[in-house]
């Protein structure tokens, strides 16, 4: 569903490209380990877009 924002969280960031994120409709990307400040900022950015 294109109207549901998706944020990907992964420890395998070497395999992820900006093009792949766009192709799959992923609006945000966070690498593990996650910092709470980074998570909050990513959620805000995705919801505002």
Protein Blocks (a to p, Z undefined) as FASTA:
>chain_A
ZZlccddddfklmlpcfklmmmnopabdcdddddfklmmmmmmmmmmZZ
